Structures are given as C-alpha cells and as structure tokens.
Amino acid sequence: MRFSDYLTETFWAAVDKALPLFYGVGYIFVVARALSLEEFGLLAQIELIYYFILMVDFALAQTPMAKFAAETHESVWAIPNGFFLSFLNLTFCGAVCLAGKSYLAAMLNSPGLEDILWCIPVLLAAGYIKNLTSHICVARHWTGRLTAIDAVYYLGSFGLLLIWKITGQLVAAEQIIVANIYFALATSLVGAALVFPVMRQARWHVKPQDLRRFLAFSRYSFGSGFGAYLNSYVDVILVSHFFGIVPLAVYRAGKVIYRFYNAFSQAAQVIILPLASRFSAAKQRHELRALLEKSIYFSYLLLLPINILLLWSADWIVALLYAGKYAEAVPVFRWLLVGAFFLPWGTVGINILLGAGKPNLSFRITWMVVAVNVVAGIFFIRIWGINGAAMAIALTSLSGAIFTALQVRILAPFTWQGVLLRHADAVNFFKNLRSR
C-alpha cells in the first residue's frame, strides 16, 4: 500500500482534525480566561460525565456500525442496528444521569454539580444523529463530508462563545454546554442531509440475529472503550474526588493543552481503522504489516519534533495561553508530554487490532493499562498531588505502548528495522505530493 494513494482522504482527515484543534485553542483563550476557577472546574466535571456516556455509545453502537459499514455490503443492516442501539443507550444513560445526580455530585466533591446536570441529556439528544452520521462518513471514507459536519459544530460553537465573550456575557459553565447543544442539533441536520443516500438504502428494521452479531463485537469494544475512558479520565476523577473543584481546574488547564493530541488519535482512526478492516477482510496480512510500519514511522515524523518543542517551551506556552492564570499547570503539562512520546504505538496498534476484527486483544491491552493507571494514579496522587496524576499518565502511556506492540506483532509481524526503514516510503510520499 502507498499512503499517496489515499492523499485526498488524508488531506481531508487532517483538515477535519484541525477543527477541534482550532476549537481547543479558542476554548483556552475564550473559555478558560473568562470563567472563574470554580466554573472551569465545574465544566471539567460535566465533561467527565458526558464523555463517559459518549464512550458507552461509541463502544456499543458507533464503532461496530463503522466496522461493519466499512464492508460495503454490510451497510444495509449495520446502520439501522447502530441507530437503534445508540437510541437505547442514550435514553437509558440520560435517565440514569438525572436520577443519580446527587450521588454524582457527592462522588466528585462538587455540590453545585446537581443544578447543571439537566444539560447532559439534552446535549445527548441534540448530537444523536451527528455522531452516527459522522461514523457513516468514517466507514465510507467520506472525509470531505465528515469535515463539513464537524465544521458546523466546532466553528459554530466557537463563534457563539466568542460573541458572548466579547459582549461580556460568558460567565458560567452552563453557557458552554448550551452553545454545544445549539450546534450539535444543527450538525445533526447537516449530517442527515449529507449521508441521506446511504441511509435511504438501509434496511430499516432490526433482526435478533443482526443484533447478536453487533453485540458480539461490541462486548469487546465496550470493555476496551470503558478501559480507554478510565485511562483518559481516572486522573480527573481522582483529582476531583481528593482535592475538589479548584485544584481540578488547575490540573485541567494543563491537560486541556495536552488534549490537542486527541486530534492525532482521531485522525489515525479515520484513516487506519477502515484500511485495516479492508485488508483484514481480504486476508492481506502483508498489507496490514505495511500499514502498521508506515503509520508508526509517519506518526513519529510528525509528532517527535512537536513533542520536543512543546516540552522545551512548556512554561512559556502556559503563560501565553492563560495570561499567568494557571502557572501551577506547567509541571502537569510537562509530565503529560513525556507520555506523548509513546502515543503512536498505542494509537496505531489499537486501530489495527479493531479493524482486523480482534477486539478481544484490544480489550486485554486496555485493561492491563487500566491496572497500571489506577494503581499508579492513587499512589502518585497521594504523594505528589496533581503533578502525581500527570506522572501516572506518562507511565501508563509507556505501558500501553509496550503491551500494544507485543500483541499487534502477533497479527502483523513487524520488525523494528522495518519501521525504521520506512524512510524510503516517506521520501516517495513527498515526491508524489510534489508531483500533484
């Protein structure tokens, strides 16, 4: 395989994932500077609950739908099953969220959380079609349409927040969620219009045997998704539980910058997961190996200089972005960057395993990493506070890279030399790029 053959898809994937980066930068300048530490910490707790529900939906409905819909003949039954399971999940989780709001507020050490939890079920309902149609675009490699869907959401939400900031109206975490609700609904309408031809061809009824096939895959993706959620948010949960809302705001200030790396993980999924599914279905093991080695090499080609630059200038970056408001977040950011050096192995490897229909291996890796994360998190946080939470993430990232490399080598037997020698592919890629 040649990455230049997928240049158009790669370009639109890069543009699409630049949108959350743009939103994230604007989020720092507009939201983090405008809100008080208490409101900024409260917003972190809202996102903690919202992303848990979204993780469940991603694992049970969205990922299996994208996996099966990538195999074109499967779309007629996979898409309706995805919509059905997503509806059931979001309805149930939204109801549980409201019924258990007192428990959630107590667990996260935030009495004010109860009054704002109504936003979560509304946001879930507004983004229901948005999330599913985005995954249809991922399955079909419609990265241009995916970019259009995400542009409405990210640019629209940021525009409204910017207007509120300029006019002095942006003061509460609740306003951030309301802005997201408005544009999640708008994006759902745009997404439905863009993927309507595929949805029209689907077989809009659900059979028990189809659901069983869906759930057979999703039981592992759910376990992996839940583990991935814990790996992403157990530090936030522990910091919130032990220290409360203001230290959480400081910790989150460092982690918000690091979350820009999520764009890399998401872009890798858009490109690698469908390709791995295709090569696996065709039993092209050599192509899986090539996909793995090239993806690792190109990932480091992109990320290594960025990591070094950010690590060296972390104090200056935090001071610039937050205007001195979160100086205590600098060591948090630096420790998280240490973990980012190992990110390509985990990100690429997990998508190879999922695309090749091996969610059981992904499940095993994820929970091994969770064990490291939880134990290290509790131990380090008690000794070093919020900096200890970031240290635990760095150790977890290293562990995940090792575990993933060992498992994926069984499926696609790469060699370290094979990865290093992919510089020839990089040269050819840029030659093809210049010739277009």
C-alpha positions as CSV (number, residue, x, y, z in Angstrom):
1,M,0.0,0.0,0.0
2,R,1.0,3.6,-0.6
3,F,-0.2,6.5,1.5
4,S,-0.1,8.7,-1.5
5,D,-3.0,6.6,-2.9
6,Y,-5.0,7.9,0.0
7,L,-3.8,11.5,-0.3
8,T,-7.2,13.1,-0.7
9,E,-8.6,11.2,2.3
10,T,-5.5,12.1,4.3
11,F,-5.8,15.8,3.4
12,W,-9.5,15.9,4.5
13,A,-8.8,13.9,7.6
14,A,-6.1,16.5,8.5
15,V,-8.4,19.4,7.8
16,D,-11.2,17.7,9.8
17,K,-9.0,17.1,12.9
18,A,-7.6,20.7,12.6
19,L,-11.1,21.8,13.5
20,P,-11.1,20.5,17.1
21,L,-7.5,21.9,17.4
22,F,-8.8,25.3,16.4
23,Y,-11.7,25.0,18.8
24,G,-9.4,23.9,21.5
25,V,-7.1,26.9,21.1
26,G,-10.1,29.2,21.0
27,Y,-11.5,27.4,24.0
28,I,-8.4,28.3,26.0
29,F,-8.4,32.0,25.0
30,V,-12.2,32.4,25.3
31,V,-13.5,30.0,27.9
32,A,-10.5,29.3,30.3
33,R,-9.7,33.0,30.6
34,A,-13.4,34.1,31.0
35,L,-14.6,31.6,33.6
36,S,-13.6,31.5,37.3
37,L,-11.6,28.6,38.6
38,E,-14.8,27.2,40.2
39,E,-16.8,27.4,36.9
40,F,-13.9,26.0,34.9
41,G,-13.6,23.0,37.3
42,L,-17.4,22.5,37.2
43,L,-17.2,22.3,33.4
44,A,-14.5,19.6,33.7
45,Q,-16.9,17.6,35.8
46,I,-19.7,18.0,33.3
47,E,-17.4,16.8,30.5
48,L,-16.3,13.8,32.7
49,I,-19.9,12.5,32.9
50,Y,-20.8,13.4,29.3
51,Y,-17.8,11.7,27.8
52,F,-18.5,8.6,29.9
53,I,-21.9,8.3,28.2
54,L,-20.5,9.0,24.8
55,M,-17.9,6.3,25.4
56,V,-20.6,3.8,26.1
57,D,-22.4,4.8,22.9
58,F,-19.2,4.8,20.9
59,A,-18.4,1.2,22.0
60,L,-21.9,-0.3,21.8
61,A,-23.2,1.4,18.7
62,Q,-20.8,3.7,16.8
63,T,-17.6,1.6,16.5
64,P,-19.4,-1.7,15.5
65,M,-21.5,0.3,12.9
66,A,-18.4,1.9,11.4
67,K,-16.6,-1.5,11.3
68,F,-19.4,-3.4,9.5
69,A,-20.5,-0.5,7.3
70,A,-16.9,-0.2,6.1
71,E,-17.6,-3.6,4.4
72,T,-20.0,-2.1,1.8
73,H,-22.4,-4.9,1.6
74,E,-23.0,-4.8,5.4
75,S,-24.4,-1.3,5.4
76,V,-28.0,-2.3,4.8
77,W,-28.2,-3.9,8.2
78,A,-25.4,-2.3,10.2
79,I,-26.6,1.3,10.0
80,P,-30.1,0.6,11.4
81,N,-28.6,-1.5,14.2
82,G,-26.3,1.3,15.1
83,F,-29.1,3.8,15.3
84,F,-31.3,1.5,17.4
85,L,-28.6,0.6,19.9
86,S,-27.5,4.3,20.2
87,F,-31.0,5.4,20.9
88,L,-31.5,2.8,23.6
89,N,-28.1,3.7,25.2
90,L,-28.5,7.4,25.2
91,T,-32.1,7.3,26.6
92,F,-31.1,5.0,29.4
93,C,-27.9,6.9,30.3
94,G,-29.6,10.2,30.2
95,A,-32.3,9.0,32.6
96,V,-29.7,7.4,35.0
97,C,-27.7,10.7,34.9
98,L,-30.7,12.7,36.2
99,A,-31.8,10.1,38.7
100,G,-28.3,9.8,40.2
101,K,-27.3,13.4,40.2
102,S,-27.0,13.6,44.0
103,Y,-24.6,10.6,44.0
104,L,-22.5,12.1,41.2
105,A,-22.2,15.4,42.9
106,A,-21.1,13.7,46.1
107,M,-18.6,11.4,44.4
108,L,-17.0,14.3,42.5
109,N,-16.9,16.6,45.6
110,S,-19.0,19.2,43.9
111,P,-22.4,20.3,45.4
112,G,-23.1,22.7,42.6
113,L,-23.0,19.9,40.0
114,E,-26.6,18.8,40.7
115,D,-28.1,22.1,39.3
116,I,-26.4,21.8,35.9
117,L,-26.8,18.1,35.1
118,W,-30.0,18.7,33.1
119,C,-27.8,19.8,30.2
120,I,-26.3,16.3,29.6
121,P,-29.5,14.5,28.4
122,V,-30.3,17.5,26.2
123,L,-26.8,17.5,24.7
124,L,-27.0,13.8,24.0
125,A,-30.3,14.1,22.2
126,A,-29.1,17.0,20.1
127,G,-26.0,15.2,19.0
128,Y,-27.6,11.8,18.4
129,I,-27.7,11.9,14.6
130,K,-24.5,14.0,14.4
131,N,-22.4,11.2,16.0
132,L,-23.9,8.4,13.9
133,T,-23.7,10.2,10.6
134,S,-20.1,11.1,11.3
135,H,-19.3,7.4,11.7
136,I,-21.0,6.6,8.4
137,C,-18.7,9.0,6.8
138,V,-15.7,7.4,8.5
139,A,-16.8,3.9,7.3
140,R,-17.2,5.2,3.7
141,H,-14.0,7.3,3.8
142,W,-16.1,10.4,3.1
143,T,-13.6,12.6,4.8
144,G,-14.8,15.7,2.9
145,R,-18.3,15.3,4.2
146,L,-17.0,14.5,7.7
147,T,-15.1,17.8,7.6
148,A,-18.3,19.6,6.6
149,I,-20.2,18.0,9.5
150,D,-17.5,18.9,12.1
151,A,-17.1,22.4,10.7
152,V,-20.6,23.3,11.5
153,Y,-20.2,22.0,15.1
154,Y,-16.8,23.4,16.0
155,L,-16.9,26.7,14.1
156,G,-20.5,27.4,15.1
157,S,-20.0,26.7,18.8
158,F,-16.8,28.7,18.9
159,G,-18.4,31.6,17.1
160,L,-21.3,31.8,19.6
161,L,-18.9,31.6,22.6
162,L,-16.7,34.3,21.1
163,I,-19.7,36.6,20.7
164,W,-20.7,36.0,24.4
165,K,-17.0,36.7,25.4
166,I,-16.8,39.9,23.5
167,T,-20.1,41.2,24.9
168,G,-19.1,40.2,28.5
169,Q,-21.9,37.6,28.8
170,L,-19.7,34.5,29.2
171,V,-19.5,33.7,32.9
172,A,-20.9,30.2,33.5
173,A,-20.1,26.6,32.6
174,E,-23.7,26.1,31.7
175,Q,-23.4,28.5,28.8
176,I,-20.7,26.4,27.2
177,I,-23.0,23.4,27.2
178,V,-25.9,25.4,25.8
179,A,-23.7,26.6,22.9
180,N,-22.8,23.0,22.2
181,I,-26.4,21.9,22.3
182,Y,-27.4,24.5,19.7
183,F,-24.8,23.4,17.2
184,A,-25.0,19.7,17.9
185,L,-28.6,20.0,16.8
186,A,-27.6,22.0,13.7
187,T,-24.9,19.5,12.9
188,S,-27.3,16.5,13.2
189,L,-29.4,18.1,10.5
190,V,-26.4,18.7,8.2
191,G,-25.1,15.1,8.8
192,A,-28.5,13.6,8.0
193,A,-28.6,15.5,4.7
194,L,-25.0,14.5,3.7
195,V,-25.4,10.8,4.3
196,F,-29.1,10.5,3.2
197,P,-28.3,8.4,0.1
198,V,-26.8,5.7,2.3
199,M,-29.5,5.9,4.9
200,R,-32.1,5.6,2.2
201,Q,-30.7,2.3,1.0
202,A,-30.5,0.8,4.5
203,R,-32.9,-2.0,5.7
204,W,-34.7,-0.1,8.4
205,H,-35.7,-3.0,10.6
206,V,-33.8,-4.8,13.3
207,K,-33.5,-8.6,13.4
208,P,-32.4,-10.5,16.5
209,Q,-29.6,-12.3,14.7
210,D,-28.2,-9.0,13.5
211,L,-28.3,-7.6,17.0
212,R,-26.4,-10.6,18.3
213,R,-23.7,-10.1,15.7
214,F,-23.5,-6.5,16.6
215,L,-23.3,-7.2,20.3
216,A,-20.7,-10.0,19.9
217,F,-18.3,-7.4,18.5
218,S,-19.4,-4.6,20.9
219,R,-18.9,-6.6,24.1
220,Y,-15.2,-6.3,23.5
221,S,-15.3,-2.8,22.1
222,F,-17.3,-1.8,25.2
223,G,-14.7,-3.3,27.5
224,S,-11.9,-1.6,25.6
225,G,-13.9,1.7,25.4
226,F,-14.5,1.7,29.2
227,G,-10.9,1.0,29.8
228,A,-9.8,3.7,27.4
229,Y,-12.2,6.1,29.2
230,L,-10.6,5.2,32.6
231,N,-7.2,5.7,31.1
232,S,-8.3,9.2,29.9
233,Y,-10.2,10.3,32.9
234,V,-9.3,8.4,36.0
235,D,-6.8,11.1,36.9
236,V,-9.5,13.7,36.6
237,I,-11.8,11.6,38.8
238,L,-9.1,11.1,41.4
239,V,-8.1,14.8,41.5
240,S,-11.7,15.9,41.8
241,H,-12.5,13.4,44.5
242,F,-9.5,14.0,46.6
243,F,-8.9,17.8,46.1
244,G,-12.1,19.3,44.9
245,I,-13.0,21.7,42.2
246,V,-10.3,24.4,42.2
247,P,-7.2,22.0,42.1
248,L,-9.2,20.2,39.4
249,A,-9.4,23.5,37.4
250,V,-5.6,23.9,37.6
251,Y,-5.0,20.3,36.6
252,R,-7.4,20.6,33.7
253,A,-5.6,23.7,32.4
254,G,-2.5,21.6,31.8
255,K,-4.5,18.7,30.4
256,V,-6.5,20.8,28.0
257,I,-3.4,21.7,26.1
258,Y,-2.3,18.1,26.0
259,R,-5.8,17.1,24.7
260,F,-4.7,18.5,21.3
261,Y,-3.1,15.1,20.8
262,N,-6.6,13.7,20.6
263,A,-6.7,15.1,17.1
264,F,-3.9,12.7,16.2
265,S,-5.7,9.7,17.7
266,Q,-8.9,10.6,15.9
267,A,-7.2,11.2,12.6
268,A,-5.5,7.9,12.9
269,Q,-8.9,6.2,13.5
270,V,-10.4,7.9,10.4
271,I,-7.5,6.6,8.2
272,I,-6.3,3.3,9.8
273,L,-9.5,1.6,11.0
274,P,-11.2,1.3,7.6
275,L,-8.0,0.3,5.9
276,A,-7.2,-2.3,8.4
277,S,-10.8,-3.6,8.1
278,R,-10.4,-3.8,4.3
279,F,-7.0,-5.6,4.4
280,S,-8.2,-8.0,7.1
281,A,-11.3,-8.9,5.2
282,A,-9.2,-9.6,2.1
283,K,-6.7,-11.6,4.2
284,Q,-3.9,-9.3,3.1
285,R,-1.6,-9.8,6.1
286,H,1.4,-8.2,4.3
287,E,-0.7,-5.0,3.8
288,L,-1.6,-5.0,7.5
289,R,2.1,-5.1,8.3
290,A,2.9,-2.3,5.9
291,L,0.1,-0.2,7.3
292,L,1.4,-0.6,10.8
293,E,5.0,0.1,10.0
294,K,4.3,3.1,7.8
295,S,1.7,4.5,10.3
296,I,4.2,4.3,13.1
297,Y,7.0,5.9,11.1
298,F,4.9,8.8,9.7
299,S,3.4,9.4,13.2
300,Y,6.9,9.9,14.7
301,L,7.9,12.0,11.7
302,L,5.0,14.3,12.7
303,L,5.0,14.1,16.5
304,L,8.6,13.9,17.6
305,P,9.6,17.5,16.7
306,I,6.3,18.8,18.1
307,N,6.9,16.9,21.4
308,I,10.4,18.2,21.8
309,L,9.4,21.8,21.1
310,L,6.4,21.7,23.5
311,L,8.5,20.1,26.3
312,W,11.2,22.7,26.0
313,S,8.8,25.7,25.9
314,A,6.0,24.4,28.3
315,D,6.3,27.3,30.8
316,W,6.2,29.9,28.1
317,I,3.2,28.3,26.3
318,V,1.1,28.0,29.5
319,A,1.9,31.7,30.4
320,L,1.0,32.8,26.9
321,L,-2.3,30.9,26.7
322,Y,-3.6,31.6,30.2
323,A,-2.0,35.0,30.8
324,G,-0.4,33.8,34.0
325,K,-3.7,32.4,35.4
326,Y,-2.6,28.8,35.7
327,A,1.2,28.8,36.3
328,E,0.8,25.7,38.5
329,A,-0.2,23.7,35.5
330,V,3.3,23.8,33.8
331,P,4.7,20.6,35.5
332,V,1.4,18.9,34.8
333,F,1.7,19.7,31.1
334,R,5.4,18.6,31.0
335,W,4.7,15.2,32.5
336,L,1.8,14.6,30.1
337,L,4.1,15.5,27.2
338,V,6.5,12.7,28.4
339,G,3.7,10.2,27.9
340,A,3.0,11.7,24.4
341,F,6.3,10.2,23.1
342,F,4.8,6.7,23.3
343,L,1.4,7.7,21.8
344,P,1.8,6.4,18.2
345,W,2.3,2.8,19.3
346,G,-0.9,2.6,21.3
347,T,-3.0,4.6,18.9
348,V,-1.9,2.9,15.7
349,G,-1.8,-0.6,17.2
350,I,-5.3,-0.4,18.7
351,N,-6.9,0.7,15.4
352,I,-5.1,-2.2,13.6
353,L,-6.5,-4.7,16.1
354,L,-10.0,-3.3,15.9
355,G,-10.0,-3.1,12.1
356,A,-8.7,-6.7,11.9
357,G,-11.6,-7.9,14.0
358,K,-9.6,-8.6,17.1
359,P,-11.4,-6.5,19.8
360,N,-10.5,-9.2,22.3
361,L,-6.8,-8.3,22.0
362,S,-7.6,-4.6,22.3
363,F,-9.7,-5.4,25.4
364,R,-6.9,-7.3,27.0
365,I,-4.4,-4.5,26.4
366,T,-6.7,-1.8,27.6
367,W,-7.4,-3.4,30.9
368,M,-3.7,-4.2,31.5
369,V,-3.1,-0.5,31.1
370,V,-6.0,0.4,33.3
371,A,-4.5,-1.6,36.1
372,V,-1.2,0.3,35.8
373,N,-3.1,3.6,35.6
374,V,-5.3,3.2,38.6
375,V,-2.5,1.8,40.9
376,A,0.0,4.5,39.8
377,G,-2.6,7.2,39.9
378,I,-3.7,6.5,43.5
379,F,-0.1,6.1,44.7
380,F,1.4,9.1,42.8
381,I,-1.5,11.5,43.6
382,R,-1.3,10.8,47.3
383,I,2.4,11.7,47.3
384,W,2.8,14.5,44.6
385,G,-0.8,15.8,44.3
386,I,-1.9,17.0,40.8
387,N,1.6,16.5,39.4
388,G,1.5,12.9,40.5
389,A,-1.7,12.4,38.4
390,A,0.3,13.6,35.3
391,M,3.2,11.3,36.2
392,A,0.8,8.3,36.3
393,I,-0.4,9.2,32.8
394,A,3.1,9.2,31.5
395,L,3.8,5.8,33.0
396,T,0.5,4.5,31.6
397,S,1.4,5.7,28.1
398,L,4.7,3.8,28.2
399,S,3.0,0.6,29.5
400,G,0.3,0.9,26.7
401,A,2.9,1.2,24.0
402,I,4.8,-1.9,25.2
403,F,1.6,-4.0,25.6
404,T,0.2,-3.0,22.2
405,A,3.5,-3.6,20.4
406,L,3.7,-7.1,21.8
407,Q,0.1,-8.0,20.8
408,V,-0.1,-6.5,17.4
409,R,3.2,-8.2,16.4
410,I,1.3,-11.5,16.5
411,L,-1.2,-10.3,13.9
412,A,1.1,-8.2,11.8
413,P,4.6,-9.4,12.4
414,F,6.5,-6.1,12.0
415,T,10.2,-5.6,12.8
416,W,11.9,-2.6,14.4
417,Q,14.1,-2.5,11.3
418,G,11.1,-2.5,9.1
419,V,9.7,0.5,10.9
420,L,13.0,2.5,10.7
421,L,13.5,1.7,7.0
422,R,10.1,3.3,6.1
423,H,12.0,6.5,5.5
424,A,12.0,5.4,1.8
425,D,8.2,5.5,1.8
426,A,8.3,8.9,3.4
427,V,10.6,10.1,0.6
428,N,8.3,8.6,-2.1
429,F,5.3,10.1,-0.3
430,F,6.6,13.7,-0.5
431,K,7.8,13.1,-4.1
432,N,4.2,12.1,-5.1
433,L,2.9,15.0,-3.1
434,R,5.1,17.5,-5.0
435,S,4.1,16.0,-8.4
436,R,0.4,16.5,-7.8
